């Protein structure tokens, strides 16, 4: 029986990239960049910013965005090099298989399933909040039992409390509706996403420009009312302060939560198999989308914390509510429309990316290929896994509170980035002559910095996130050793361990 650390040869990956059963190559650099921006700018900027500024960072939200963005820059460059090296579906899962071996590939693939599913559920939940706000302006209202998740997190205690609702019907509905578009084809999905990206970037620029005259610099004093720290190890505070219910607060704690706002850039690499010129266009899409999003985030953070004192920022629909408080109800409507459009594109890209990871794992035999690896004969999309993803995400988004979802996304994503950053020096050593259209500058320094910054942010999260991640990985190990290990194509062939 071959070792569980057996690696997938680079030659096999390149063969899959040219196989006639692969996904359709129709995406150019603009489409890939739009997918990245479409996935990054959404719930993070329209929803999570208000929650973090009020309860965790204060005006230091600006610095938190810069720290989280810096951690992403290191990981983004590593993703870009791998995408130019192995332009196939699967993102970090594929990279880990080629550099570290099958068991690590499984861990990261299983982790990505958690990341994209929970991220999509978070975004659907946030989308519902803004639609409810628009409906309230129009004098419309759904039955109370269908307006929210059954439970919510009490910010004063950190405990779950009952909302009296059955489920969030809007979150469930938008998820299922978007899955129909995704099944029809990647080209159609990319066009729809491009239109939504244009609208939401325009709205974000409006927020920044229109908000500047209302900024009061006194609201930035003190700049870091909760301190600059917030780093903890498995719930034990190492540096900084804690809130009244024991959660870390401060600039670093905010950066750990705000990492949720950046995760979309790695979705670009999941579409490498659908890029026309992946070696060039995927790195362009990853890096450009991350830089643009970071600049927009910092601008919005400055406006949000400058217009009102941080402790007066509302938790839900914060930007829209602040404009309304300044006597600009029309701006509130505009921001809400932009938020709905923007969050819709995020949800669509996440629902688009998840099946590509499942497709790559199924192609290697680690998941049932007849289901997760099935490609529609006409639309050339992984339609079965797309539909299943939508059903699971829809259920999660309609019953689990946003705060729990957003924090669970972060730790899974950070783990994925740690493994990607580790993989770059390994591939440089094992495949020094392989063709790379993009190379991480300063390797191994940049990958090491990526590992360290991601680990610091992981340790800044609450202990409950670690427990949930460990439970999820244990479940994954059971699935791997009972199914994936037995059906792995690498274990059934005589492919050598190295190229």
N, C-alpha and C positions, 0 to 999 in steps of 0.2 A: 504494500500500500504506500504510495508516494507520500512525502511529508506534507503536513498541513501548511507548511511554509513554502510549498512549491510555487514558483513565480510563473506568470503567464508571459511567454516570450514576446518581445517587442515585434518580432516578425509576424506573429499571429495577430496582434492588434492591427498592424498595417494591412494584413490580408483582409481582416474584417472590414476595414475602412473602405476597401474596394470591392467587397462582396456584393453580388447583385441583390441579396436579400436585406441589405442595409436600408436605412431610412433615406428619404429623398433629399438631395442636396439642392436647396433653393434659397438659402439665406446668405445675404451679403453683409458687409461691415455695418451699414446703417441699421439693418434689421436686427443684427446681433446687439449693437449698442442700445437700440430701442428696447430690446428684450431685457437687457441689464437695467437700464433706467426704469423700465416698466415694472421690474420686480423690486427695485430698491426703494423708489419714492412712492410711498403709500401710507400704510398704517403707522409706520415709524414717524413720519413727519406730521401727519394730521391728527394722530391719536396719542401715541406713546410719549411724545415730547411733553405734552401737558402734564401727564401723570408723573413723569420723572422730574420735571422742573419743580413741581409743587411739593413732592414728598421726599425726594432723594438728593437733588443737587442745588436747587435755586438757580441763580444766573450762571453758575459754573457749568450749566448745561452746555454752554458754548465749548468749553474745554473738554467736556466729556465726549462731545461729537468728534473733536479733533483726535483724541486718544483712541476712540473706537475706530475712526477712519484710518489712523496710522497702523493699527493692528491689521486692518483689512488690506492695506497697501502691500504689506509683506506677503500675506497669503495670496493676494491677487496676482502678484508677479510669479509666484510659484505655480498657481493654476494656469497662468498664461503660458509658461514654459512647457508644462505637461500637455496642454491642449495643442501646442504646435508640434509636439513630439509624437503624440498618439491621438489623432483626430477622430475619435469614436465616441459613441454615447457612453454615459456612465460617470463622468466627472471624477471625483476623488476616489470612487470605488475602483474604476479602471486604473487610475494611477497607482493606487496601493497594490493592486494585483500584479502590476508589472515590476514594482520596486521592492515590496516587502513580503509578498506572498499571499496565498489564498485566505488564510485565517484573518489576516489584517484587512484584506479586501472585503471579506464578509462583514467584519466588525464595522468598517466604514460605510459599507452599503446599507447595512441594517440601521446604522446611525442616520444616514441620509433619508431613509424612509421616515424616521421619526422627525427629522428636520423639516422636510417639505410638507409632510402631512399636518404637523402641528402648526407650522408657519401659515399654511393655507387656511387652517381653521381659525387662527388668530385674525387673519385679514378678513375673512368672511364675517367674523364677529364684529370687527371694527366697521366694516361696510354697512352692516345693519344699523349701527348707531347713528351714522350720518343720514341714512335714508329716513330713519324715524324723525330726525331733526327737520329734514325737508318736509316730511308729511305733516309735522306739527305746524310749520309755517303756513301750509296750505289748508290747515284745519282738518286734516285727516288723521285717523288713528285706528290701528288694528285692535282686536280684542286683547285685553291686558295679558291673558295667559299665553299669548303667542308673541309677545314683544321682547322677551329676555330669556336668558338661561335660567334653569331652576335654582341655581345658586350663584352668589357673588361673593367677592372678598371684601370684608369690612376693613378699610384702610387704617382705622384706629386700633384694631386688634390683630389684624392679619388672619382672622378666622373666617370660615365659610358661613354665610348666612343665607336663609331661604329668601327668594324673591317673590314667591307665590305664583310664578309662571311655570308653564309646561315646557316650552322650548322657544327658541328664536327662529321663527318661521322664515324670516327674510334671509338669514344666513344660510339656512338649508336650501332655499329656493334659488339664490344666485349661484351657489356651487353647482347644483344640478343643471342649471341653464347654461353655464359656461362650458360644461363638459360636452354639450352637443356641438358647440363651435369647434372645440378641440379635436373631436373625432373627425370632423370634415376635412382637416388638413393643416399642415404647419404653415403653408404659405398664406392661407386665409386667416389663420390665427395671428400671424405676424403683422399682416396689414391692419387688422382690427386693433392690435396692440399699438402699432405706430400712431394711429389716430388718437388713441387715448393718451399716449405719452405726450404728444404735442399739446393737448388740452391741459393736462395737469402741470406740465412745466410752465406753461403760460400763467396758470393760476398761482403757482408757487412764486414766480417772479412778481406777480401782482401783490401777493402778500408782503413780500419784502419791500417793494417800492412804496406801496400805499401805507405800510406800517411805519416807515421811517419818521414821518412828521409827528407821530404820536409817542415816540420814544422819550421817556424821561430817564436820564442817566442815573438819577437818584435810586431808581428801582434796581440798579445793578450793585447797590451797596447794602450790605456786604456782598462781595462777589461769590463767595463760597460759604454761605451760612451754615452748611452741614459739614464743612471741612473739605480737605482735598483727598482724604483717604476713602476707606470703605472696603479694604481688602480683608477677606477672611478665608480661613482654611477649614473646610468642612463645618462651617458655621461658627468657628472660633475666631473672633476678631483679632487681626494682626496689626492693622493700622487704621485709625479713623474712629468714627462714632457709630452708634446703633440707634435705631428709632425706638419709640416707646414699646413696640412689640418685638424688639430684638433683631430687626433686619438691618444689615449694613447700610449706611447712608454716606454721601460724600461724592466728590467728583469721580473717583475710580469706580465706586459702586454704580453710579449713573452710567459710566462708560460700558460696564458689563451688561446693563439692561439695554442700553441703546444700541449695542451690537446687533440686536434684532433688526434695527433699521437699515443695516448694511448688507444683510445676507444675500440679497438678490444677485450680486455680481457673479457668484459662482454658478448661478443657473445658466449663464452664457456657455460655460464649458460643457454642460449636459447636452447642448445642441451642436457640438462639434461635428457630429456625423451628418448634420443637416446643413452645414456651411459649405458654400461653393468653393472657397479657398481657406480652409480652416487654419492652416499654418500661419497665415497672415491676419485673417479677419477676426478670429477668436481672441487673440491677445489684444487687438484694437478694441473690440467690444468690451472686454473685461475691464481694461484699465480706463478707457474713456468714460464708461458708465459710472465707475467708482469715483473718479475725480469730479465729474459734473455733480453727482449726488452729494458729495461731501461739501462742496461750495454752497449748494442750495441749503443743505441742512444747517450749516453755520449761520447763514443769513437769516433763516427762519428762527433759529434759537435766539439770536440777538434781538429780533423784533418781538418775539413772544415774551421774553423776560424783561424787555425794556418798556413795554406798554403798561403792564400792571405788575405789582409786587408778586413775587413767586407764590406766596401763600394764598393769593386770590385767583390763581389760574384754575379753571374748572378741569375736572378729570376727563370728561368726554367732550369731543368736538371742541377742543380748547381754542383753536385759532378762530373758528367761526364765532364762538361765544364772545371772545374778546372784541372782535370787530363790532358785534351787536352792542356791547356795553359802551362803545364809543359813539353810539348814535348812527351807526352805518348798517342798517338792516339789509340793504341791498348787497353790501359786501359779504355779509353772513351767508346770504343765499348763494353768491358766486363761489365762496370758499367751500360751502357744502357740496355744490355741484362738482367743483374740481376734485374734492375729496372722494366723492362717490366714483367719479370717472377714474381717478388715480388708483384708488384701492381696487377697483375692478380689474385694472390691468395687472396689478400685483398678484391678485388671486389667480388670474388667468395664466400668468407665467409660472406660478408655483404648481398649479394643476397640470401645466404642460410639461414641467421638468420631472415631476415625480415618476410618471410612467416610463421616462427614458432611463432612469436608474434601475427600475424594476426590469425593464427590457434587457439592459446589459447583464444583470444578474441572471436572468432566465436564459440568455444566450450562452452563458457559461455553465448552465445546468444547475445552478445553486437554488433556483426557484423553478416551479413547473413551467416548462417552455411552452406547452400547448396553450397555456392561458396568458402568462405575463409576457411571453415572447411572440404572441400572435400579432401579425401586422395585417391591417385591412387590405384586401386585394386591390381596391380602387383608391382609397385615400392615403395609403401607405403610412398609417399611424398605428401605434400600439393601442387599439381601440378598447380591448377588454380591460386592460389595466387602467386605462383612462376612466372608464365608467366606474370600476371598483374604487379607484381613488376618490372620485367625486362623491360616491355614497358614504365612504368612511369619513371624509373631511366634512361633508354636510352634517352628519350626525354629531361629530365632535364639536363643530362650531356652534351648533344649536343648543348644546347642553353644558359646555365647559366655559367658565369665565375667562375673559380676555387676559387678566393678570397672570393666571396660572399658565395659560397657553404661551404667552410671550416669553416668560422666563424659561420654560421647558425647551423652547426653540433654541435659545442662546447656547446652552451648555452642549447640546448636540452638535450645533454648527461649529463651535469652538474646538471640539474634539476632532471634527473632520479636518479643520484647518491645521491643527497640530500635526496630524498624520501626513497631510499634503506637504507641509513645510519640511518634515523629516525626509520625505521621499525624494526631494530634489537632490541633495548631496549623494544619496544612495544611487540614484540613476546616473549622476555624473561619474560616479566611481565604476559602476557596472557596465555602463554604455557610454564611454567617453567620446566615441566617434559617431554616435547617432546624430542624424540631421535635426537641428533645432532652429526653427525660423526665429524664435525669441528665446533669449537666455536671461535668467535672473542675474542682474549685475551684482558683483560683490559676493557671490556664493563662495563659501557657506555662511558668510556673516548675515546676509539678509534672511535666509531660511531660519537660522538660529534665533534671530531677533523675532521672527514670526512665531516661532514656538514659544519663546519666553513671554511675549505680550499676550498671546492667546491663553497661556496658562495662568497669567496674572488675572486676566478677566474671568477665567473659569473660577478661580479661587475667590473672586469678589461676589459670586452668586451665593444665594442662600443654600444651606445644607440640604433642604428638601429637593432641590434640583439634582444634586448628586445622587440622592437615593432613587429618584425616578429614573435617572440615566442608568444606574447600576441594575435596577430591576429590568429595564428594557433590554439591556445587553445580555442579562442572564437568559431572558426569554429567547433572544437571538441565538445564543449558544445552543440552546435546546433544539431550535429549528435547524441549525447548521449540522449538528451531529446526528440528528435523526433523519434529515432529508438531504440537505445540501452536500454534505460530505459523500454520501452514497451515490449521488447523481452528478457530481462534478465532472465535466468533460475533461478537465485536466488530469483527473485521476483515472480516466478510462483510456487515455492515449499514451503513447510512448514519447511525447514531446519532452525534450530535455529540459532540465531545470533552468538553464541559461541559454541565450542565443549563441 
